[in-house]
Amino acid sequence: MPLKKGSSQSVVNIINIKTFVDDWKKDGSIGISHPSTKEKAVKQAVAIVLTKAGKSRNAHAGA
């Protein structure tokens, strides 16, 4: 499933993050990196989704 595009809250949601984590579960990698644990994979997925939406993690955490 392709990622949703945009910068709204609906884009930065569990569906886009779940897409990356599911990819990690299948082949052990997110993009070109290989997070060793699920926790690291989730953190990296959140960072990627926020970057693609043009937001920072700190601004998102407070919202």
PDB file of N, CA, C and O in Angstrom, chain B, residues numbered from 101:
ATOM      1  N   MET B 101       0.844  -1.170   0.000  1.00  0.00           N
ATOM      2  CA  MET B 101       0.000   0.000   0.000  1.00  0.00           C
ATOM      3  C   MET B 101       0.893   1.238   0.000  1.00  0.00           C
ATOM      4  O   MET B 101       1.775   1.359   0.850  1.00  0.00           O
ATOM      5  N   PRO B 102       0.676   2.162  -0.946  1.00  0.00           N
ATOM      6  CA  PRO B 102       1.485   3.383  -0.956  1.00  0.00           C
ATOM      7  C   PRO B 102       1.105   4.296   0.199  1.00  0.00           C
ATOM      8  O   PRO B 102      -0.007   4.243   0.725  1.00  0.00           O
ATOM      9  N   LEU B 103       2.049   5.123   0.571  1.00  0.00           N
ATOM     10  CA  LEU B 103       1.800   6.071   1.649  1.00  0.00           C
ATOM     11  C   LEU B 103       0.860   7.169   1.182  1.00  0.00           C
ATOM     12  O   LEU B 103       0.873   7.555   0.013  1.00  0.00           O
ATOM     13  N   LYS B 104       0.040   7.672   2.107  1.00  0.00           N
ATOM     14  CA  LYS B 104      -0.796   8.824   1.800  1.00  0.00           C
ATOM     15  C   LYS B 104       0.098  10.046   1.747  1.00  0.00           C
ATOM     16  O   LYS B 104       1.091  10.116   2.470  1.00  0.00           O
ATOM     17  N   LYS B 105      -0.237  11.011   0.904  1.00  0.00           N
ATOM     18  CA  LYS B 105       0.559  12.217   0.747  1.00  0.00           C
ATOM     19  C   LYS B 105      -0.138  13.393   1.414  1.00  0.00           C
ATOM     20  O   LYS B 105      -1.363  13.413   1.533  1.00  0.00           O
ATOM     21  N   GLY B 106       0.656  14.381   1.852  1.00  0.00           N
ATOM     22  CA  GLY B 106       0.110  15.586   2.454  1.00  0.00           C
ATOM     23  C   GLY B 106       0.718  15.857   3.806  1.00  0.00           C
ATOM     24  O   GLY B 106       1.605  15.136   4.264  1.00  0.00           O
ATOM     25  N   SER B 107       0.225  16.919   4.448  1.00  0.00           N
ATOM     26  CA  SER B 107       0.792  17.287   5.744  1.00  0.00           C
ATOM     27  C   SER B 107      -0.274  17.364   6.838  1.00  0.00           C
ATOM     28  O   SER B 107       0.002  17.849   7.935  1.00  0.00           O
ATOM     29  N   SER B 108      -1.470  16.898   6.553  1.00  0.00           N
ATOM     30  CA  SER B 108      -2.528  16.966   7.558  1.00  0.00           C
ATOM     31  C   SER B 108      -2.368  15.856   8.599  1.00  0.00           C
ATOM     32  O   SER B 108      -1.578  14.928   8.422  1.00  0.00           O
ATOM     33  N   GLN B 109      -3.121  15.969   9.670  1.00  0.00           N
ATOM     34  CA  GLN B 109      -3.051  14.978  10.747  1.00  0.00           C
ATOM     35  C   GLN B 109      -3.473  13.603  10.254  1.00  0.00           C
ATOM     36  O   GLN B 109      -2.962  12.586  10.724  1.00  0.00           O
ATOM     37  N   SER B 110      -4.411  13.569   9.302  1.00  0.00           N
ATOM     38  CA  SER B 110      -4.863  12.270   8.796  1.00  0.00           C
ATOM     39  C   SER B 110      -3.762  11.548   8.031  1.00  0.00           C
ATOM     40  O   SER B 110      -3.791  10.323   7.914  1.00  0.00           O
ATOM     41  N   VAL B 111      -2.795  12.293   7.511  1.00  0.00           N
ATOM     42  CA  VAL B 111      -1.672  11.673   6.807  1.00  0.00           C
ATOM     43  C   VAL B 111      -0.672  11.110   7.805  1.00  0.00           C
ATOM     44  O   VAL B 111      -0.140  10.017   7.614  1.00  0.00           O
ATOM     45  N   VAL B 112      -0.421  11.862   8.869  1.00  0.00           N
ATOM     46  CA  VAL B 112       0.523  11.421   9.894  1.00  0.00           C
ATOM     47  C   VAL B 112      -0.283  10.573  10.872  1.00  0.00           C
ATOM     48  O   VAL B 112      -0.609  11.022  11.970  1.00  0.00           O
ATOM     49  N   ASN B 113      -0.591   9.382  10.480  1.00  0.00           N
ATOM     50  CA  ASN B 113      -1.444   8.540  11.312  1.00  0.00           C
ATOM     51  C   ASN B 113      -0.888   7.130  11.392  1.00  0.00           C
ATOM     52  O   ASN B 113       0.188   6.834  10.872  1.00  0.00           O
ATOM     53  N   ILE B 114      -1.622   6.293  12.037  1.00  0.00           N
ATOM     54  CA  ILE B 114      -1.177   4.929  12.285  1.00  0.00           C
ATOM     55  C   ILE B 114      -1.082   4.117  11.000  1.00  0.00           C
ATOM     56  O   ILE B 114      -0.301   3.168  10.935  1.00  0.00           O
ATOM     57  N   ILE B 115      -1.866   4.470   9.968  1.00  0.00           N
ATOM     58  CA  ILE B 115      -1.849   3.689   8.731  1.00  0.00           C
ATOM     59  C   ILE B 115      -0.494   3.801   8.030  1.00  0.00           C
ATOM     60  O   ILE B 115       0.071   2.788   7.615  1.00  0.00           O
ATOM     61  N   ASN B 116       0.034   5.024   7.895  1.00  0.00           N
ATOM     62  CA  ASN B 116       1.329   5.183   7.248  1.00  0.00           C
ATOM     63  C   ASN B 116       2.443   4.547   8.079  1.00  0.00           C
ATOM     64  O   ASN B 116       3.355   3.937   7.520  1.00  0.00           O
ATOM     65  N   ILE B 117       2.384   4.679   9.380  1.00  0.00           N
ATOM     66  CA  ILE B 117       3.397   4.070  10.246  1.00  0.00           C
ATOM     67  C   ILE B 117       3.294   2.555  10.169  1.00  0.00           C
ATOM     68  O   ILE B 117       4.308   1.861  10.101  1.00  0.00           O
ATOM     69  N   LYS B 118       2.070   2.044  10.180  1.00  0.00           N
ATOM     70  CA  LYS B 118       1.855   0.599  10.093  1.00  0.00           C
ATOM     71  C   LYS B 118       2.389   0.044   8.779  1.00  0.00           C
ATOM     72  O   LYS B 118       2.883  -1.083   8.745  1.00  0.00           O
ATOM     73  N   THR B 119       2.300   0.807   7.705  1.00  0.00           N
ATOM     74  CA  THR B 119       2.827   0.371   6.413  1.00  0.00           C
ATOM     75  C   THR B 119       4.327   0.095   6.520  1.00  0.00           C
ATOM     76  O   THR B 119       4.801  -0.933   6.038  1.00  0.00           O
ATOM     77  N   PHE B 120       5.072   0.996   7.143  1.00  0.00           N
ATOM     78  CA  PHE B 120       6.515   0.809   7.302  1.00  0.00           C
ATOM     79  C   PHE B 120       6.832  -0.362   8.227  1.00  0.00           C
ATOM     80  O   PHE B 120       7.733  -1.150   7.943  1.00  0.00           O
ATOM     81  N   VAL B 121       6.102  -0.479   9.323  1.00  0.00           N
ATOM     82  CA  VAL B 121       6.368  -1.567  10.272  1.00  0.00           C
ATOM     83  C   VAL B 121       6.039  -2.917   9.635  1.00  0.00           C
ATOM     84  O   VAL B 121       6.752  -3.895   9.860  1.00  0.00           O
ATOM     85  N   ASP B 122       4.978  -2.978   8.849  1.00  0.00           N
ATOM     86  CA  ASP B 122       4.659  -4.222   8.137  1.00  0.00           C
ATOM     87  C   ASP B 122       5.766  -4.595   7.161  1.00  0.00           C
ATOM     88  O   ASP B 122       6.112  -5.770   7.028  1.00  0.00           O
ATOM     89  N   ASP B 123       6.326  -3.594   6.473  1.00  0.00           N
ATOM     90  CA  ASP B 123       7.459  -3.860   5.581  1.00  0.00           C
ATOM     91  C   ASP B 123       8.644  -4.395   6.366  1.00  0.00           C
ATOM     92  O   ASP B 123       9.342  -5.299   5.907  1.00  0.00           O
ATOM     93  N   TRP B 124       8.875  -3.834   7.557  1.00  0.00           N
ATOM     94  CA  TRP B 124       9.988  -4.299   8.384  1.00  0.00           C
ATOM     95  C   TRP B 124       9.771  -5.750   8.802  1.00  0.00           C
ATOM     96  O   TRP B 124      10.710  -6.546   8.814  1.00  0.00           O
ATOM     97  N   LYS B 125       8.519  -6.092   9.149  1.00  0.00           N
ATOM     98  CA  LYS B 125       8.216  -7.464   9.554  1.00  0.00           C
ATOM     99  C   LYS B 125       8.456  -8.453   8.415  1.00  0.00           C
ATOM    100  O   LYS B 125       8.900  -9.577   8.647  1.00  0.00           O
ATOM    101  N   LYS B 126       8.161  -8.031   7.184  1.00  0.00           N
ATOM    102  CA  LYS B 126       8.308  -8.919   6.032  1.00  0.00           C
ATOM    103  C   LYS B 126       9.766  -9.194   5.691  1.00  0.00           C
ATOM    104  O   LYS B 126      10.168 -10.348   5.549  1.00  0.00           O
ATOM    105  N   ASP B 127      10.556  -8.134   5.560  1.00  0.00           N
ATOM    106  CA  ASP B 127      11.921  -8.344   5.086  1.00  0.00           C
ATOM    107  C   ASP B 127      13.013  -7.823   6.008  1.00  0.00           C
ATOM    108  O   ASP B 127      14.193  -7.895   5.667  1.00  0.00           O
ATOM    109  N   GLY B 128      12.637  -7.299   7.170  1.00  0.00           N
ATOM    110  CA  GLY B 128      13.641  -6.877   8.146  1.00  0.00           C
ATOM    111  C   GLY B 128      14.287  -5.540   7.850  1.00  0.00           C
ATOM    112  O   GLY B 128      15.302  -5.197   8.456  1.00  0.00           O
ATOM    113  N   SER B 129      13.712  -4.774   6.923  1.00  0.00           N
ATOM    114  CA  SER B 129      14.309  -3.484   6.618  1.00  0.00           C
ATOM    115  C   SER B 129      13.228  -2.436   6.376  1.00  0.00           C
ATOM    116  O   SER B 129      12.107  -2.740   5.967  1.00  0.00           O
ATOM    117  N   ILE B 130      13.605  -1.206   6.643  1.00  0.00           N
ATOM    118  CA  ILE B 130      12.788  -0.050   6.302  1.00  0.00           C
ATOM    119  C   ILE B 130      13.669   0.791   5.400  1.00  0.00           C
ATOM    120  O   ILE B 130      14.637   1.402   5.854  1.00  0.00           O
ATOM    121  N   GLY B 131      13.336   0.818   4.144  1.00  0.00           N
ATOM    122  CA  GLY B 131      14.187   1.506   3.179  1.00  0.00           C
ATOM    123  C   GLY B 131      15.502   0.763   3.069  1.00  0.00           C
ATOM    124  O   GLY B 131      15.524  -0.424   2.740  1.00  0.00           O
ATOM    125  N   ILE B 132      16.607   1.458   3.343  1.00  0.00           N
ATOM    126  CA  ILE B 132      17.909   0.817   3.253  1.00  0.00           C
ATOM    127  C   ILE B 132      18.477   0.431   4.614  1.00  0.00           C
ATOM    128  O   ILE B 132      19.543  -0.180   4.685  1.00  0.00           O
ATOM    129  N   SER B 133      17.782   0.779   5.692  1.00  0.00           N
ATOM    130  CA  SER B 133      18.274   0.436   7.023  1.00  0.00           C
ATOM    131  C   SER B 133      17.597  -0.824   7.541  1.00  0.00           C
ATOM    132  O   SER B 133      16.545  -1.229   7.047  1.00  0.00           O
ATOM    133  N   HIS B 134      18.206  -1.427   8.527  1.00  0.00           N
ATOM    134  CA  HIS B 134      17.719  -2.679   9.102  1.00  0.00           C
ATOM    135  C   HIS B 134      17.624  -2.572  10.616  1.00  0.00           C
ATOM    136  O   HIS B 134      18.524  -3.029  11.320  1.00  0.00           O
ATOM    137  N   PRO B 135      16.537  -1.969  11.141  1.00  0.00           N
ATOM    138  CA  PRO B 135      16.382  -1.859  12.592  1.00  0.00           C
ATOM    139  C   PRO B 135      16.344  -3.245  13.233  1.00  0.00           C
ATOM    140  O   PRO B 135      15.714  -4.163  12.708  1.00  0.00           O
ATOM    141  N   SER B 136      17.016  -3.384  14.359  1.00  0.00           N
ATOM    142  CA  SER B 136      17.141  -4.705  14.981  1.00  0.00           C
ATOM    143  C   SER B 136      15.920  -5.105  15.799  1.00  0.00           C
ATOM    144  O   SER B 136      15.665  -6.296  15.975  1.00  0.00           O
ATOM    145  N   THR B 137      15.161  -4.138  16.301  1.00  0.00           N
ATOM    146  CA  THR B 137      13.992  -4.455  17.123  1.00  0.00           C
ATOM    147  C   THR B 137      12.760  -3.740  16.578  1.00  0.00           C
ATOM    148  O   THR B 137      12.865  -2.802  15.788  1.00  0.00           O
ATOM    149  N   LYS B 138      11.597  -4.200  17.013  1.00  0.00           N
ATOM    150  CA  LYS B 138      10.351  -3.572  16.582  1.00  0.00           C
ATOM    151  C   LYS B 138      10.271  -2.147  17.093  1.00  0.00           C
ATOM    152  O   LYS B 138       9.787  -1.263  16.386  1.00  0.00           O
ATOM    153  N   GLU B 139      10.738  -1.910  18.307  1.00  0.00           N
ATOM    154  CA  GLU B 139      10.718  -0.564  18.878  1.00  0.00           C
ATOM    155  C   GLU B 139      11.510   0.412  18.009  1.00  0.00           C
ATOM    156  O   GLU B 139      11.050   1.523  17.745  1.00  0.00           O
ATOM    157  N   LYS B 140      12.694   0.001  17.565  1.00  0.00           N
ATOM    158  CA  LYS B 140      13.506   0.852  16.703  1.00  0.00           C
ATOM    159  C   LYS B 140      12.846   1.036  15.341  1.00  0.00           C
ATOM    160  O   LYS B 140      12.929   2.112  14.749  1.00  0.00           O
ATOM    161  N   ALA B 141      12.195  -0.005  14.846  1.00  0.00           N
ATOM    162  CA  ALA B 141      11.500   0.086  13.558  1.00  0.00           C
ATOM    163  C   ALA B 141      10.347   1.085  13.642  1.00  0.00           C
ATOM    164  O   ALA B 141      10.134   1.862  12.712  1.00  0.00           O
ATOM    165  N   VAL B 142       9.606   1.070  14.746  1.00  0.00           N
ATOM    166  CA  VAL B 142       8.491   2.005  14.917  1.00  0.00           C
ATOM    167  C   VAL B 142       9.009   3.438  15.008  1.00  0.00           C
ATOM    168  O   VAL B 142       8.442   4.341  14.393  1.00  0.00           O
ATOM    169  N   LYS B 143      10.075   3.650  15.765  1.00  0.00           N
ATOM    170  CA  LYS B 143      10.643   4.993  15.892  1.00  0.00           C
ATOM    171  C   LYS B 143      11.102   5.515  14.534  1.00  0.00           C
ATOM    172  O   LYS B 143      10.891   6.683  14.208  1.00  0.00           O
ATOM    173  N   GLN B 144      11.728   4.649  13.749  1.00  0.00           N
ATOM    174  CA  GLN B 144      12.194   5.064  12.442  1.00  0.00           C
ATOM    175  C   GLN B 144      11.006   5.332  11.509  1.00  0.00           C
ATOM    176  O   GLN B 144      11.040   6.275  10.719  1.00  0.00           O
ATOM    177  N   ALA B 145       9.973   4.516  11.599  1.00  0.00           N
ATOM    178  CA  ALA B 145       8.784   4.716  10.773  1.00  0.00           C
ATOM    179  C   ALA B 145       8.132   6.057  11.092  1.00  0.00           C
ATOM    180  O   ALA B 145       7.722   6.777  10.181  1.00  0.00           O
ATOM    181  N   VAL B 146       8.033   6.399  12.368  1.00  0.00           N
ATOM    182  CA  VAL B 146       7.451   7.681  12.768  1.00  0.00           C
ATOM    183  C   VAL B 146       8.289   8.825  12.195  1.00  0.00           C
ATOM    184  O   VAL B 146       7.742   9.796  11.672  1.00  0.00           O
ATOM    185  N   ALA B 147       9.594   8.713  12.291  1.00  0.00           N
ATOM    186  CA  ALA B 147      10.470   9.757  11.768  1.00  0.00           C
ATOM    187  C   ALA B 147      10.295   9.918  10.258  1.00  0.00           C
ATOM    188  O   ALA B 147      10.255  11.044   9.762  1.00  0.00           O
ATOM    189  N   ILE B 148      10.192   8.833   9.537  1.00  0.00           N
ATOM    190  CA  ILE B 148      10.027   8.901   8.085  1.00  0.00           C
ATOM    191  C   ILE B 148       8.693   9.533   7.722  1.00  0.00           C
ATOM    192  O   ILE B 148       8.630  10.396   6.846  1.00  0.00           O
ATOM    193  N   VAL B 149       7.627   9.106   8.391  1.00  0.00           N
ATOM    194  CA  VAL B 149       6.298   9.637   8.083  1.00  0.00           C
ATOM    195  C   VAL B 149       6.243  11.131   8.373  1.00  0.00           C
ATOM    196  O   VAL B 149       5.701  11.891   7.570  1.00  0.00           O
ATOM    197  N   LEU B 150       6.785  11.564   9.489  1.00  0.00           N
ATOM    198  CA  LEU B 150       6.773  12.989   9.818  1.00  0.00           C
ATOM    199  C   LEU B 150       7.622  13.794   8.836  1.00  0.00           C
ATOM    200  O   LEU B 150       7.253  14.908   8.461  1.00  0.00           O
ATOM    201  N   THR B 151       8.747  13.238   8.424  1.00  0.00           N
ATOM    202  CA  THR B 151       9.597  13.923   7.453  1.00  0.00           C
ATOM    203  C   THR B 151       8.875  14.084   6.128  1.00  0.00           C
ATOM    204  O   THR B 151       8.915  15.154   5.520  1.00  0.00           O
ATOM    205  N   LYS B 152       8.217  13.033   5.680  1.00  0.00           N
ATOM    206  CA  LYS B 152       7.480  13.107   4.418  1.00  0.00           C
ATOM    207  C   LYS B 152       6.323  14.098   4.503  1.00  0.00           C
ATOM    208  O   LYS B 152       5.946  14.692   3.493  1.00  0.00           O
ATOM    209  N   ALA B 153       5.760  14.282   5.681  1.00  0.00           N
ATOM    210  CA  ALA B 153       4.671  15.240   5.869  1.00  0.00           C
ATOM    211  C   ALA B 153       5.196  16.657   6.092  1.00  0.00           C
ATOM    212  O   ALA B 153       4.412  17.603   6.151  1.00  0.00           O
ATOM    213  N   GLY B 154       6.507  16.810   6.214  1.00  0.00           N
ATOM    214  CA  GLY B 154       7.098  18.130   6.417  1.00  0.00           C
ATOM    215  C   GLY B 154       6.946  18.643   7.822  1.00  0.00           C
ATOM    216  O   GLY B 154       6.862  19.854   8.028  1.00  0.00           O
ATOM    217  N   LYS B 155       6.909  17.753   8.801  1.00  0.00           N
ATOM    218  CA  LYS B 155       6.756  18.139  10.199  1.00  0.00           C
ATOM    219  C   LYS B 155       7.929  17.605  11.005  1.00  0.00           C
ATOM    220  O   LYS B 155       8.670  16.735  10.548  1.00  0.00           O
ATOM    221  N   SER B 156       8.087  18.144  12.219  1.00  0.00           N
ATOM    222  CA  SER B 156       9.121  17.630  13.102  1.00  0.00           C
ATOM    223  C   SER B 156       8.487  16.815  14.211  1.00  0.00           C
ATOM    224  O   SER B 156       7.300  16.974  14.496  1.00  0.00           O
ATOM    225  N   ARG B 157       9.246  15.965  14.825  1.00  0.00           N
ATOM    226  CA  ARG B 157       8.720  15.111  15.887  1.00  0.00           C
ATOM    227  C   ARG B 157       8.293  15.920  17.091  1.00  0.00           C
ATOM    228  O   ARG B 157       7.270  15.621  17.707  1.00  0.00           O
ATOM    229  N   ASN B 158       9.061  16.941  17.435  1.00  0.00           N
ATOM    230  CA  ASN B 158       8.733  17.761  18.602  1.00  0.00           C
ATOM    231  C   ASN B 158       7.453  18.546  18.398  1.00  0.00           C
ATOM    232  O   ASN B 158       6.667  18.675  19.337  1.00  0.00           O
ATOM    233  N   ALA B 159       7.217  19.070  17.219  1.00  0.00           N
ATOM    234  CA  ALA B 159       5.988  19.813  16.954  1.00  0.00           C
ATOM    235  C   ALA B 159       4.788  18.866  16.971  1.00  0.00           C
ATOM    236  O   ALA B 159       3.702  19.250  17.406  1.00  0.00           O
ATOM    237  N   HIS B 160       4.975  17.651  16.508  1.00  0.00           N
ATOM    238  CA  HIS B 160       3.890  16.684  16.466  1.00  0.00           C
ATOM    239  C   HIS B 160       3.527  16.188  17.873  1.00  0.00           C
ATOM    240  O   HIS B 160       2.354  15.958  18.167  1.00  0.00           O
ATOM    241  N   ALA B 161       4.519  16.026  18.725  1.00  0.00           N
ATOM    242  CA  ALA B 161       4.281  15.503  20.059  1.00  0.00           C
ATOM    243  C   ALA B 161       3.413  16.457  20.887  1.00  0.00           C
ATOM    244  O   ALA B 161       2.616  16.018  21.716  1.00  0.00           O
ATOM    245  N   GLY B 162       3.573  17.749  20.661  1.00  0.00           N
ATOM    246  CA  GLY B 162       2.808  18.721  21.413  1.00  0.00           C
ATOM    247  C   GLY B 162       1.411  18.945  20.882  1.00  0.00           C
ATOM    248  O   GLY B 162       0.565  19.516  21.569  1.00  0.00           O
ATOM    249  N   ALA B 163       1.166  18.503  19.674  1.00  0.00           N
ATOM    250  CA  ALA B 163      -0.151  18.761  19.057  1.00  0.00           C
ATOM    251  C   ALA B 163      -1.187  17.749  19.446  1.00  0.00           C
ATOM    252  O   ALA B 163      -2.334  17.838  19.007  1.00  0.00           O
TER     253      ALA B 163
END
